[in-house]
Each structure stands twice: as C-alpha cells, then as structure tokens.
C-alpha cells in the first residue's frame, strides 16, 4: 500500500504543487488596482476545480472501462490492464455523472443521472450509441441478465426498468417496493430481477415474466435502512446494508438460511460495494476504506487492508485471479495469492481530468478554496497557482478562523482543518448521530465555538448541530437542533446561533413539515430558544447574515425571496423577491449581495430594494445549489461562471 501522504502528492494532477504563500508586493499593487474596479467587473480565474472522479466500471477482454461523474462531458476511459495505461476515451454527452455500468457480451452499458440516459459502448467497433432515455431522476445501478437484457434501478421513486438490446425497447417493471424512494442495487438471473431498496430496507425478487414480487429480506432485518450494494453467484446473494456496516449473505435456494456479517473496522458504517467470487464475499467499507473478505464455507471474516484511507470503493470486479476496486480517479488491485494491494492513479495513466461541478467556495483573503469530489482546489490569489488538497470526501462548506480553514466534509459529517502551506488537511472529528452532510459553518467569538449544522443520513430523521472547540479539540453534537428538520444555514452573535432550516431530513424520507424555519439556539445553555416561519411554504432558508448592529437578521429562502427579521420584536419586517431560487447572502455595511447561481444582486438595506450587478453566470454547481464567497476585504465576491472560478468586484456601498 502507498502511504497516504505520498499518494496525495502523486495524485495532485490539477496543477504544479507549490507552497501557498503570502501576497507579494505585486499582489498588493494588484489589490490597489482592483479597489478602483467598477462594481460587477468580472475576472476569470480559470477552472474552479479539476478532477477525474469515477462512479463505476466494468471489465471486457482485459480492459477496465471506468465511467466518470461530474464532468462535462462525462467519459468512459478504457484502461488496458496489461499495458497499464488508459488507451481511449468514450464521451457520454448527457447527464451529470455515470453511477451505473454493466457488460453484456463485449458491449458495455453506461447509465447517467439527472438526466437519465442509457448508452451502449461497442468495445469492438469503438463506438458509443445512446439507446434509451428515462424520466427518472437517477439511474443508480444496472445489471445484465444471462440472455442479455439490461435491468436498471432508479429513483425517485425506486423503480426497476428493463432495456432489451434485441428490440431496442424498454419496459417499466414498476416500483420494487411501493412507497420507497430508491433502488440502489440490482442483479438479474434467467427468471428474476433482484432489487435492493432504501430508505427502508427491502430485498425484492421480481419475476421477469409475470412481475410477481417476493420479499427476500429476512424479517429479522426489517428495521434496516438500505440494501445499497449487491452481488450474486449461482448459490448466494450478498448485500451490503447501511448504516450499521452489515453484510447479508443469503442462500438463494433457501432465503431463510442467511448470515449477517458485521464489518469490524472501528467506526465503519457503510458497505459500499460487494463481490461474490471463488467462494468468498469481498466487500469494501466506509468511512474507513477497508477491504474485507468473508469465506462462506468457513464462516470467517478477514481484513485485507486499507487501499486508501477513507476512500469510497464504487465497484469491485474480478479478473484473472485478482480483485480490482474502483475509487475516485484510481483503482486498487488485490492479489489473493500474495495478499498484496497495489494502488494505481488512473489520471497519471492517461485518464482525462476536467473541470467538475464545484460544491463549495471560500476565500480566506489570500487564496480561494473550491470544494469538489475527493478534495478542494486551492487557488493562490498572489501567484495564480492552483494546488489540490486531497480529502477523502466532499467539502460542502468552509470557514477560516485565525489562519486555520475548517472544512465540513460529506460523508459522515466530518470536520477537517487545514493551515496554508500544509499538504494535507487534518481530520478533527465526526458528528456521529446518523449525520451525513454538513450544510454550513459559523464561528462564535464569545464561546469560541465553531458551529456545524448537518443533514442526517438517507432514511433517518432529525438533523443536528455540532459544536467544536478549537481550544479543547472537543466536539459535541445535539440532535435534533430543530425537531424534524435539517439546519441548512447558520450565523452567530454573542453566544447565540441563528439557524435557517430545510424541511428535508434524510434523503428518501418525505418531509413531515411544510415550511422552513428561523430559530435561535443558545450556545452556552445548549438549548433552542425560539422558532419562526419567515417565508410561508419555503423549502429552505439557504443563507443568513446579520446586519451591522446585530439587531436585524437577513435571510434568503429557497424561493429566491430575501427577508429582514427584527430580532428584538421577532417578526419579519420586510420581504423581497430577488432571485429565481435561493443561494448565498452576505451583508457588508448598508448593502447585501446574494445570488441565485445565474445573477448576483445588490440589496439596498435601507430602502430594501434590489438591482442586478452581474448576470449570465450560469453557474454549474453540483446539485444545483448556488454558492458565493465574500473576500475578507469586502471588495470582491467569488463564484463560478459555468465551471470557471470568477472574481466579481463589489463596492460594499449603497
């Protein structure tokens, strides 16, 4: 195995790795020049985040075909295992990523999400053909039956679809388990399709001819939340269950005979990929990144190693006696004969890296961090150099306090810290409490706490509020912060955290509340003080900012409305329709700036009116959640135009 530090250095492919330095005299002059720029002046800083993230793979005739996600266009790269190089790319022009792949003969099928299209790659002729499209939001998983038909699991809701290459026609087999949102794993044999369902776990066998359904999940496991990964042999079905890191091994002839195997690495929660091979079940866990092997006959579990700390393994495949694991931008190779694990960076071997859809943006005054898959690109504003900060996850939100940048990272609601010049970020803590996705970060000077709100794991209720003390290194998590909602945005003042919520709890659960709330939370007493619904029917309050005096709280809702809330009277004193949807909001003096991803607006807080400062950004944010960062000088904003990082000059004055 390659040491993590050395691998991260080797994997930094987006730019020449150079130390992050303080602004030079030249940059100081540039800052002075920029101070005279007209408001709305845009400076293009190049691709915001460049990566080569992978979502799935398949092997045909000694070639590993790997599908990308988040690129434009996405590609399937052909990695020749014997030549140890990527020899070809096949462009997939639609969708934002490839989660599902399978093979049928020498053809490889790749399915996209948002939009959901199906492509066939003829590996002999070297051609790509779009063969079908579907209205589903995601195609998560795909498998071929012995007679060459293609079966797909989708969301939302969780349907099973069939594509017949012989006729070019599709068939809807309906919801695998009515009312459930996701089919996340799928297998097929001559008679049945097997669907792994969440957010309430089911394992459903669907008769391919009649459509009759039969539940295979043992009643003892009815309280589990997902069957999220699956593999099948002639005798057994193996499924990875979340979020207790359990492997289900089921006898196909007698489903009442089953075994539940618990992954043993401390803190393990997910079984992200499964492979039945040669009498064993190979499976990969997360967050640890551990590779396991379970002997069915011997009823014995082995820990084979950690190919790359905390990385997610999207697919496990067997070829010529070896096990291949596909991770972001890389593949590991396990040799059962020797026990060795080799790690191969596919970008270094020719896999195309390209601008991805960014997830977050933050400026500390000297550099801009852009969060993406498996890390962040760090743009040095003095030199223009870009370095890759590798993190096993997705930085969703960032904050700088006294020279340290804190990053809230998905999954596992992790909090990392990074100091300029360091090659790695340090894992500080995880929220636990079935939390998954950090939504915002704020610092409260009175208590010295960093506040991180989080969304629960899919299928689980109640978001949380985590409080981290840089002085003691202690993290405390409070769940729920606001009953039956997720806290989406936060701002603090004098020991109080003001919270904006999202009605969605864990993905896959229908909301039980109807409007986002504004709430106050006492950081010293650790309790909720009050709640209010400032924008009727709003799904989320996407951003919050305090006015200079600290008596008025400004917020932006998912509807695109901005509101003013008087904290003394606890009432909304103004509401203004500004953008097409909600995004970030910043107050500077008597004005505020906000975005809906396409435009940047300037609000006069006295008259409570708005005007457009910039338009036509068409920011391609991951998940469609527009972000914005304010330079500490308050003379610039940072966002994206398309997939490029841009600096927007602002005056900060009415």
N, C-alpha and C positions, 0 to 999 in steps of 0.2 A: 504494500500500500504506500502511496505517496503521502508524505507529511502534508497536513492541511495548508500550512503557510506556503510551502513551496508550490503546491498545486495552485493556490490562489494567484501567486505571482505569475505562474506559467499561463494561467487562464485569462489574464488581463489582455484582451485582444482588441479593445476599442481604441487604444492609443498608446503612445510611448509612456511607460510608467516613470513619472518624475515626482520628486517631493513637492508637496503643497507648500508654497512659500507665501510670505507676507507681500503686500503690494509694494512695488518698486516705485522709484521716482517717476518713471514713465507712466505707471498706472495712476499715480497721484495727479499727474498732469491730465491724463485721460478723464479722471473723475471731475476735475475742474471744468474741462470742456463739456462733459456731459451735463454738468449743472446748468449750462446755458441752452441745452437742447429744448426744443419745443415739446410741450406735453403731447404724448402719443407717438413720439418718434420711436421707431422700432429698429433694433439692432439684432440681426440674425447671428446666433452663436453656434450654428451647426446642429447636427443630430443630437437630440436630447439624451437618448440612451440607446446604445448599440449593443446588441446581444445576439445569441444564436440559440434561444431556448427551444427545447424539444417537448413533444407531447405524447408520441407513441412511435412504434417501429414494427417492422416485420422483416423476416429473412427469406430470401429466394435465391437459390443457386449460389450460396456463398457471399451474397451481398446483403448488407443490412440497410434497409430503406428506412430513414428516420424522417418524421414529419415535424415541422416547426410550428410554433404558436406565437401569435402576437406580432408577426412581421407582415410587411405589405410589399409584394405578395408573399404569402407563405410558400414554402418549398418542401419537397421531399428530396433529401440528399441520399445519394447512393454511395455507401461506404463499403468498399471492397475489402473483405476481411483478410484476404491473402496479401493484397498489395498494401494494406494498412493506410489507405488514403480514400478520400471522397472523390469519386471519378465523374459524377454527373449530378445535376440538379433538375428537378421537375417542378415547374411553377404551378401553384394552386391559386388561381386569381381571386377567389371569393372567400368570404369568411374571415374571422379574426384569429383562427387557430385550428390546428388538427389535433383533436383528442383521440380519435378512433381510427384504427387501421387493422386490416386483416389481409390474408392472402387466399386466393382461390386459383390453384394451379400455379402458373407463372405470372399471374396478374396480382397486383397489389391494389387494394381499395383504400382510399383515404376519405374521411368524412370531416366536414368543417362544422363550426358553430357560429351562430349569430352573423351570417345566415347559415342554414343547414343544407349543404350540398354534398353530393356523393360523386367522387371521381374514381376512374379506373386508370391505373398506370400499367400499360403493356410493357413489361420489363424486357421482352424480346425485341419488340419494334422500337422501344424507347419513346412511346407516345403517351399523352395524357388526354383523357376524354371525360368531360362532365356527363354523367349518365342519369342523374336524378336530382331533384331538389324537394325539400320538405318544409312545411310551415313551422316545425318545432324550433324552439329557441336553441337547444344544444343537441348534437349527436355526441353522446358521451362514450359509447362503447360499441364494438362491432365484432362479429364472428361469422365465419363461413360454415355452412353445413357440408356434410360429405358429398352431396350432389351439387355443390357449387352455388347455392343460394346465399345471399348476404342478409344477415339479421343485425338490426341496429336498435340500441336502447337510447331513448331521448328524454327530454324534459321540456317544459313543464306543461301538462302532467307527464308522468312516466309511461311512455308508450313503447311498444315494440313494432318495428316496421321491417318489412321484407322487400328485398330487391332481387329480381330474377334476371341474371345476365342473359339467359337464353332468349327471353322475350322483351327485355328492356322495360318491364312493367314493375310497379310497386304495389304492395298490399299492406294495409293498416291492420295489425292484429289487435289494436286497441290498448287500453291501459292494462299493464301487467297486474297491478293491484289497485283497483279503483280508489281514487282519492289521494294516492301517493304521488309525489311530485317528480321522482327521479327513478329511472332505470340506469344504474351506474356500472353494471357488469352483465355480460351476456355470453352464453355458449349455445351451441346447437349440435344435435346429432341427427340421425336419419328420421326420427319421429318427433322430436320435441325441441323447443327453444327453452332455455333456462335463463330466467331474468333475476338479477339481484337488485333489490329495491330499497329505497330510503325515501323520506327520512325516518319512517318506521320500518324496521327490517322485515323483508319477505324474501323468500327464495321460491320462485314460481315456475313450474313446468307447464308450458303451453303446447298442446297438441298441434302440430303444424297443419294437420288436415282438418280437424274439427274446431280448433280454437278452444277446446276444453282446458280449463285451468286446474292445477293441483298444487297446493301449498306443500313444499318440501321442508321448510324450516321447522326444526323440532319445536314443539310447544314450549319446551324449557327455555327457548331463546326468543320468545315472542316479545320480550321487553327491550331487545337490542335495537339500535337505530339504523344500521346500514348493513347490507351485503354489498360492499363497494368494489370488490375485485374478485375475479373468479377464474378458475382453470378446471379442465375436465379431462379425464382419461377414460379408458374402457370400463373401469371399475369404480371410480370415485369422482366426486365433485369436491373441490376445495374452494372455500370462500373466505375472503378477508372481511372481518366485521369491525366497524368503528362504533364507539370511540373507546373501547376497552382493550384494543390491540389483541383481538382474539382471532384465531384461525379455526374455521369449521371444516372438518374432513368428514364427508358423508358417503356412505356406501350406496351406490346407485341402485343396486338390486334390492336393498332393504334400507330405505332412508331412516328407519328407526335406529339403525346402528350408526352412531356418529361419535366423533371425538372433537372436543374443543381444546385447542392448544393455545396457551397464553404466552405471548411474546415476553421475554424475560428482561430485556434491557430496561434499566430504571427510567421511568417517565414515558415509556412507549405508549402510544395511543392509537395509531392507525396501522392497518395492514394495507399498503398501497398497491402492491402487485403480488401475484401468486402464479406459480408454475408447477404443475404436476409433471414429473419427469423421472423415469427409471426407478419407480417405487418410492420416490420421495416427493415432498412438497417443499419447494424453495419459495421463500416469501421475504419481502422487504418491509421494514417498519419505519414509522416516522413518529416523533421527530428525530430519533437518534440516527437514522440512516442505516441501521443494522441489517445485515443479510443473514437469514436463518435457513436451516434445513431440518425438516421433520421426516423421520422414517416411519412410514405407515405400518409396515410389518413389525418393526422393532419398537414402535411407540416411543421414539427417542427424539428429543429436540437438541439441535446443535446450533451454536452461534458461530457463523463462518467468518465474521469480521465486519468492519465498517469501511466500505469502499471510500466514502466521502462523508464526513461528519455532517449530520442533519439533512443531507440531500434527499429529495424525493425520487424514488425509482418508479418511472412511469410504465415500464414494461419489462418483464423477464422472458427471455427466449433461450432455447437450447439449440446448439449446432455443433455437430461433430464432437460430442462429449464435453463441451464447455457450456457454461451458463453466461449469458450476456444480459446486463442490466442497463437500461437506458435512463439517463438522468439529464438534467439541463446541460446542453452543449457537450455532453460527454457520454461515454459508455464504459462500464467496467466489465472485465472478463474474469470469471472464476473457473479455475481448473479443479474439478473434484479429485483428480488423481494426486495432485500435489498440495491442494489446499490454498494455493496462491491466488491473490486477486491483483489484477493489473488495471490501471486506470488510464483511459485514453481520451484526451481532449480532442473532440472532432473538429472544432474550429481550427486548431493547429494543423489538422489533417485535411483542410480544404473546405469544411462545411461553411456555407455562406452565413456571415453575420450581417445584420442590417438594423436600421432604426426600428425599435419596438414601440408599442403603445405605452407611454410612461404612466406611472401610478401616483407619483407624488413629486413635489418640487419644493425646495427650501434654500434660502440664501442666508449665509452667516456674515455677509459683508465682504468677504474675500473670495468666496467660492460658492458655487451653486450645486447642490445635490439633487440628482434626478433619480427617483426610485423606480426600479423595474423588476424583472424576474431575476432572482438569484443575486440581487445586489443593487448598487447605485453607481451611476456615472458621476464623477466629481469634476466639475468644470472650474478651473482656476481662472479667476477674472483678471489677474495680473498678466499671466503668460498665455492664456488661451489653451493650455494643455488640458487634456482630459485623462483621468485615471479611473480604473474600475475598482470599486470597493466591493469585493465578493462577500455576500451574506447568504446563508442557506435559507432563503425565504424571500418575501416581497416587502420592501419598506413602503408602508402605506402612509406614514406621517412622520415628520421630523421637527426638531426643535433644538436650538443652540442655547446653552446656558454656561456662561463663564468659560468659554473656549472648548466646551465639550458638546458635540452634537449627539442628541439622543434620537434613536430611530425605533418607531413602533413597527414590528415586523409580523406579517402573516406567514406561516400559520402559528398556532399555539400562543398567540397574543404575547409575543416576545418583545422585550425591551433591550436594545443594544446601545452601546456608547462608542463614539469614535472621536479621536483627537486628531487634528490636522497633522499630517506627516506620518501617521501610523499606517501600516499596510493592511491592518485588519481592524474590524470592529469587535468589541468585547460584548459577549452575552452577559447581561446583568441579571435578568430574571424573567420568569413567565407568569402570566396572570393565573393560570390554572382555572379552576371553577368552570370547566367546559367552555372556556372562552377561546376565540379563534382569530378575530380580525380587529386589530387596533384601528380606531377611527380618527383620533386626534391626539394632540399633546399640548399641555399648557404647564407653565411654571408659576407657583405662588411664592412670592418673596417672603411673606410673613411666616409661613410654616416651613419654607424650604423644601416643599414637595413638588415633584413632577406628577401631573395627573394624566392618566391614560385611560380613556373610555374604550370599551371593547364590545364587539358583537359576539354572541355565543356561536358555538359550533352548529352546523346544519342539524335541524331537528330538535334543537334544545331551546328552552325558554330563558328569558331574562339576561340582558346584557349586564355588564359590571363596570365598576370604576376601580382602577388600580392606582395606588399612591406609592411613589418611590422616593426614598430619601437618599440623595447623593451623599449625605454626610455619614449615614449609618449603613448604607447599602441594603436597607430593608425594604421589601415590597409587601404591601397589604392590599388585598382585593376585597371589594364589597359588592355583593350580588344579592338582589338586584339593586341598582342605583335608583332607577325609576321602574316601578313594577310593570312587567310585561312589555317593556320597550327596550331598545338599544340606545345608549347615548352616542350621538353622532359627532357633536361638536362641543367644545368647552373653552371657557375663558375664566381667568381667576382675578380676584382682587381682595386683598386684606383678609385672607383666610376663608373666603367663600368661593366655591366653584360654581359658575353658572353653566348649566347644561342645556344643550339642544338635542332632542331625541329623534329617533327613527322608529316608525311603528313596526318595522320588520324585526323579528327576533332572529333565531337561527334560520338559515335558508331552508326552504321546504315546508316551513310552518306558515299557515295563513295567519295574518295579523289578527289579533283579538281586540286591538284598539283602533280608533278611526282617525286620530289626528295627533301630529307630533306635539310635544310639549316643551315648554321652557321651565326649567327648575333651578332651584338654588340648593346647594349642598354644603354643609358646614364641615370644613376640612379638619377642624380641631375636635369637634364633638362627634364627627363621623356619622352625620345623620342628614336626611333630607329635610329641608326647611319648608318649601312650598313648591307648588306646580301651577302652571297656567298654559292654556292653549292659545297662542298668539295669532295663528293663521288657521281658520277653520278648514278642515279637510286636508291640510298639508301632510304629505307623507313623511317629510323630514325637515328639520332645521339644519341646513348644511354648513352654516358658519355663524360665529358670534364674534362681536367686537365691542369693547366698552368705549364710550365717549371719554373725552379728556377729563372731565370732572368725576367720572366714575358713577354718575347717578342715572345715566341713560345707557341701556343696553341695546345694541343694534344687531339684527339678525337677518339672515337670508333663508328663505324657505325653498323647498323643492319646487314650488310653483313658480319661482322666479320673483316672488314678492320680497321686498325689504321692509322690515318693521322697526319701529322705535318703541322701546318698552321702558317706562319710568319705574325705576327700582324702588323709589320711596312709596309711590302710590300703587305699585304692582298692577299697572294697566298699560295697554297699548295706546300710545299717543299719536301714532302715525303709521300708515301702511301705504306702500307704493309699488305698483307693478313695474319691474325694471327689466329683468331678463326673460329669456324663453324657459329657463329652468334654473335651479339653484346651483351655486358654486361658492367660491371663497369670497370673503368680505373683509376689508381692512379699513380701519379708521385712522386718519392722520390729520390732526388739527380739527378744522371745521368741515372737512370733507371726508368722504369714504370712497373706496374703489371696490368694485365687485365684478364678477364675470359669470357668464353662462357657457363659457367654452368657445364661443364664436366672437363675442364682443366684450370689451371692457368698458364699464360705465363709471362715471364720476358723479357722486351724490353731493349736493349742497345740503349739509345737515341743518342749516338754519331754515331754509325755505322748503326743505325736504322735496327737492326736485332732482331729476337725473338727466344726464346727457351722455352720449356715446363718445368715448375717447378714441377707441380703436375698434375696427370691425374686420370681419373676414379672416379671423384666426383659424376657424375650423379645426380646433384642437382635437387631435385623435387620442383622447385619454382612454386608458383601459377601463372598461366597464361604463364608459360614458359619464364619468364623474369628473367635472372640470375642476382643476386646481389652479392656484395662483400663489406666488410668494412675494413678500414685500422685503426689499433691501432695507437693512437697519438704518441706512441714511435717509430713508423715506423719499428718495428721489427716483426710485425705479421699482418696477414690478417685473417678475419673471414668470413666464408662462410658455405655452407651446403654440406654434403655428404649424398646422399639420403635425409633423413629428419632430420639428426642429425647436430647440430652445431659443426663446427670444427675450430680449430686454426691452421693456417699454418705459420710456421716460415719463415721469409724472412730476407735478409741481408741489403737490401737497397743500395747495392753497385754493381758496374759493375763486 
